């Protein structure tokens, strides 16, 4: 069910009017009357990055976390949020203790309770969840009650939005509507809050997210979560950054066992070598055929799909409507990857 905001006084349109400022007669005297009045950016901000989770989540930024349904996004971010609320390490990384609010219009209470029980976490005064089960639909992150809480919070909070589409008042493929929606999150970040937005990928799983390109353009950091194990059992996740305005850990592999996430210390080559051998043995194979073979060899369909999509050792050729995949030496693969980047128009 998608939440409707059109009749709500805390709607995005009403908030947009609030953000537009006071009536003209109440507008205070402008501080910047000419270009020379602009302050130095170095005098306003600090070049030192403040982290909610070291190397992963910079503070007061807008972060997008995408993945297929069932990839483990909600479980992963719940564990991360709980660690931040207590100032406890997450995946061995330092966290900054902050109040946390999860705004959830995606999951029923029973799913949230079961997830928290698996993770061994509980809500408290510093870790709250607002779902539809409260009797009131959760507001958007820019809702008046949330903005008031942000203003009172010290330190400023981490807010998790589950999920993007449930709070979008328009169409996610519409650029104009999406720009307006994402502007709300930017305003919230300027108030000092960190926003993590959960979102889905589309039917074409080669794309990192679903909807307008303005989604990616509007965030500071974007990660894709890929479940590399059995689809029926959460096990190994790969967290890969596909948008960075601030340098973060580009790729992280984590293992979920007994209600805990831990950094997977095994070498990536131990995971990919069987897929390389499978591709070498089947030159010219299509993605669907490769995924089927990988599944039969207990290598995982999602892992095979991600390998074909991102590995520099995979060469793809199109024959008619079919894409065929071949193995190539790693060094040549890296060179092709670099060439493709330099050949692409600047973005």
C-alpha positions, 0 to 999 in steps of 0.5 A: 500500500502506498501512502497518500499525502495529498490531504495531509497537512504535513504533505510534501506540497504544504512543506514545500510552501513552508520551506519557500519562506515567510510571506514577502512582507516578513522576509528579513533583510538579505545578507548577500546583496552582491557577489562580493558578500559571499562568505568563504566556504572554508569559513562555514564548513569543515573539510573533515568528514563526520561519519555515522558509520566509518567509511560507509555512512557520512553524517548529514548526507542522503544515502540510497540503499537499493536491491532486489526484494528479499536481498536483505536491505531491511535486515542490514540497515536495521542492524546498522541503525541499532549499532548507531543508536548505541554507538557500538561498532558495526562490521568492526567499523566505528559508529557515532552514537545518534538517535535513530528513527525508522519510518516504515510503510513497507513492513507489517509489525510481525515482520519487524518484530521477527527481524529484530528478534533475529538480530537481537535488537530492541527499540528504546528511547534512542531507537524508534520505529514508526510504522502503520501499526501505530494507528497513524500512518508514518509521516514523510521524513520532512513531516512537521513532527519529524522536523520538530524532532530533528530540531530538538535532537542533539546530536542530530539523528539518523533517519531510515526510510523504508521504502522510497516508493511508499513515501513518493507522492507521485510517479518514480519515473517522472523526473519533475515529481521525483526532483520535488520529492528528493528535494525534501530529503536534501532539506532534511539533510541540511538540518543535520540529519542523515537519511538512508532511503531503501529502494528497489531495483526494477525487472531489469536487474542490470540496473542499480535502481528503479525509476528516474535518473534524478533519484541517483542524481539527488543522493550523495551516496548510493549502494546496491545490496546483492545477496550472493547466497541461497535465495531462501536463506540470508547469508552473504551480501555484497554492498557495492557503491555506485554513486559517491560524492564523498569517498566511501568503501567501494565494495564490502562483502558481509556474512550473516550468521546467527543474527549477526553481520560480520565482514567476510574475511575470505578472499573474493577470489575464493568466491569468483574462481568457480564462476570464472571456471564455469565461464571458461568452460562455456564460452558464448553462454547467455546470462540466463544459461549461465545463471542456470548452470551456476544454480545447478553447481550451487554457486548462486543465481544472484552471484552469477548475475552480478559476476557477469555484470561487473567482472572485468574478466567477462567480455560480452558480445551481442549477436542479434537479440542475444548477448553472449559472454566470454572469459578474458584475461583479467589485465585485458578486462581492466584495460577494456573497463578503463577504455570504456570509461574514457570513451564515455561522455562526461557526466 
